[in-house]
Amino acid sequence: MTTASSPKKRRPGRPPVVADARERILLEASKLFAQSGYENSSIHELAAAIGMTKPAIYHYFATKQDIYDAIILRTLEGLIAEVFPAVQAETSAVDKLRVFMTVHAAYLERNYWSFVAMLVGFSGMSPHYREDAARLRDEYERFLRRILEQGVKEGVFRAGQVAVSGRAVLSLLNWMSRWFKPGHGSKAEHIALEYFELLYAGLCVRPAS
């Protein structure tokens, strides 16, 4: 029998979605998990950081794992929601790749702690939510590969480099979370533009001599 103090049982599906308090929980948990690691972080610490009680947090999330899963899904969904429309507004593959990289980096900067938490915690998701996250991740990678394939068809990117180039782009962008600190030095978008220019020089078809 469920009591008032018992966490509510939830059917399989996306992590629970409520209002502003839920957002505060996710934002503070992202920072806590990114800095201390998931295993070393507790609901007690999270509650103290937010100024909420543990039961109040459990009103929105049944477990600490639910919070972690929600951070990762929320981050991936937000990334797709920003990058896809920005890229689709461009026409050429070169412009699409530039926008893909710079918007990705700008999103990382604005959502720094959740991005770090996502990258270090993806493999630790619960199996059900990990399938959702993997679908989003794969959709994102396929989107990038379509940009590169378009560039091959347009004759501006080298043929046969799509898979390797796609991994290189994502590795460069995601690795920024390991060393980039918002508010220190260049903006993430400017760094991504430098990455783009570096990659573009290697991707371009060289004119026949």
C-alpha positions in Angstrom: 0.0 0.0 0.0 1.4 3.4 -0.9 1.7 5.9 1.9 2.1 9.7 1.8 5.8 9.3 2.4 6.4 6.6 -0.1 7.9 7.5 -3.5 5.3 7.2 -6.2 5.7 4.3 -8.5 6.0 5.4 -12.1 5.2 3.5 -15.3 8.0 3.2 -17.9 8.3 6.2 -20.0 10.1 9.6 -20.1 11.2 11.0 -16.7 8.4 13.1 -15.1 7.8 16.6 -16.4 6.5 19.3 -14.1 7.2 23.1 -13.7 9.8 25.5 -12.4 10.8 23.4 -9.3 11.6 20.5 -11.6 13.9 22.8 -13.7 15.7 24.0 -10.5 16.3 20.4 -9.5 17.7 19.5 -12.9 20.0 22.5 -13.1 21.5 22.1 -9.6 21.7 18.3 -10.0 23.6 18.8 -13.3 26.2 20.9 -11.6 26.4 18.5 -8.6 26.8 15.4 -10.8 29.3 17.0 -13.1 31.5 18.3 -10.3 31.3 15.4 -7.8 30.2 12.5 -10.0 26.8 10.7 -9.8 27.9 8.1 -7.3 29.4 10.7 -4.9 26.3 12.9 -5.0 23.3 12.5 -2.7 19.7 13.7 -2.7 20.5 15.3 0.7 23.3 17.5 -0.9 21.0 18.3 -3.8 18.2 19.4 -1.4 20.5 21.5 0.6 21.9 23.2 -2.5 18.4 24.1 -3.8 16.9 24.9 -0.5 14.3 22.2 -0.8 13.5 19.1 1.4 14.2 15.6 0.2 10.4 14.8 0.1 9.9 17.8 -2.1 12.4 16.5 -4.6 10.8 13.1 -4.5 7.6 14.7 -5.4 9.1 15.4 -8.9 11.5 12.5 -9.2 11.1 9.0 -7.7 14.9 8.4 -7.5 18.3 10.0 -8.0 18.6 7.8 -11.2 15.4 9.4 -12.6 17.1 12.9 -12.2 20.2 11.7 -14.0 18.2 10.2 -16.8 16.1 13.3 -17.2 19.2 15.5 -17.4 20.6 13.5 -20.2 17.4 13.3 -22.2 16.7 17.0 -21.7 20.2 17.9 -22.9 20.0 15.8 -26.0 16.5 17.0 -26.8 17.5 20.6 -26.3 20.6 20.2 -28.5 18.5 18.8 -31.4 15.8 21.5 -31.0 18.5 24.2 -31.4 20.8 22.7 -34.0 18.4 21.2 -36.5 16.4 24.3 -37.3 19.5 26.5 -37.5 21.1 24.1 -39.9 18.0 23.7 -42.0 17.9 27.4 -42.6 21.1 27.1 -44.6 21.4 25.9 -48.1 25.0 24.8 -48.9 26.7 21.9 -47.1 29.6 24.2 -46.1 27.3 26.7 -44.3 25.3 23.8 -42.8 28.4 22.3 -41.3 29.6 25.7 -39.9 26.2 26.4 -38.3 26.0 22.8 -36.9 29.4 23.3 -35.2 28.9 26.8 -33.9 25.3 26.2 -32.6 26.4 23.0 -31.0 29.2 24.8 -29.2 27.0 27.7 -28.1 24.4 25.3 -26.7 27.2 23.5 -24.8 28.3 26.9 -23.3 24.8 27.8 -22.2 24.1 24.4 -20.8 27.6 23.6 -19.6 26.9 21.5 -16.4 24.2 19.4 -18.0 26.3 18.8 -21.0 29.2 17.6 -18.8 26.9 15.5 -16.8 25.5 13.9 -20.0 28.9 13.1 -21.5 30.2 11.4 -18.3 27.0 9.7 -17.4 25.5 8.3 -20.6 26.5 4.7 -19.9 25.1 4.9 -16.4 21.5 5.6 -17.5 18.8 3.1 -16.6 18.2 0.7 -19.5 14.8 2.0 -20.6 15.9 5.7 -20.7 19.3 4.7 -22.3 17.4 3.4 -25.3 15.6 6.8 -25.7 18.9 8.6 -25.3 20.7 6.3 -27.8 17.9 7.0 -30.4 18.4 10.8 -30.0 22.2 10.5 -30.2 22.0 8.4 -33.3 19.5 10.8 -34.9 21.9 13.6 -34.2 24.9 11.8 -35.8 22.8 10.8 -38.8 21.9 14.5 -39.3 25.5 15.4 -39.3 26.4 12.7 -41.8 23.7 13.9 -44.1 25.4 17.3 -44.1 28.7 15.7 -45.0 27.1 13.5 -47.7 25.5 16.6 -49.2 29.0 18.2 -49.3 30.3 15.2 -51.2 27.5 15.5 -53.7 28.2 19.2 -54.1 31.8 18.4 -54.8 33.1 20.4 -51.9 33.9 17.6 -49.4 36.1 14.6 -50.2 34.3 11.3 -51.0 34.7 8.4 -48.6 35.3 10.6 -45.6 31.8 10.9 -44.1 32.0 8.5 -41.2 35.5 9.5 -40.1 34.7 13.2 -40.6 31.5 12.9 -38.6 33.3 11.3 -35.7 36.0 14.0 -35.9 33.5 16.8 -35.7 31.6 15.4 -32.7 34.8 14.5 -30.9 36.2 18.0 -31.3 32.9 19.6 -30.1 32.2 17.3 -27.2 35.8 17.2 -26.0 35.4 21.0 -25.3 33.5 20.1 -22.2 36.7 18.6 -20.7 38.6 21.9 -20.8 36.3 24.7 -21.8 35.1 27.0 -18.9 32.3 29.4 -19.6 33.3 33.0 -19.0 37.0 32.3 -19.3 38.7 33.1 -22.6 37.0 32.8 -26.0 33.4 32.0 -26.5 32.6 28.4 -27.3 31.1 29.5 -30.6 34.3 31.2 -31.7 36.3 28.1 -30.8 34.0 25.9 -32.9 34.4 28.3 -35.8 38.1 27.9 -35.6 37.6 24.1 -35.5 35.3 24.4 -38.6 37.9 26.4 -40.5 40.6 23.8 -39.6 38.4 20.9 -40.7 37.2 22.7 -43.8 40.7 23.1 -45.0 41.1 19.3 -44.8 37.7 18.4 -46.2 37.9 20.6 -49.3 38.5 19.0 -52.7 41.9 20.3 -53.8 41.9 21.8 -57.3 43.7 19.9 -60.0 47.2 21.2 -60.7 
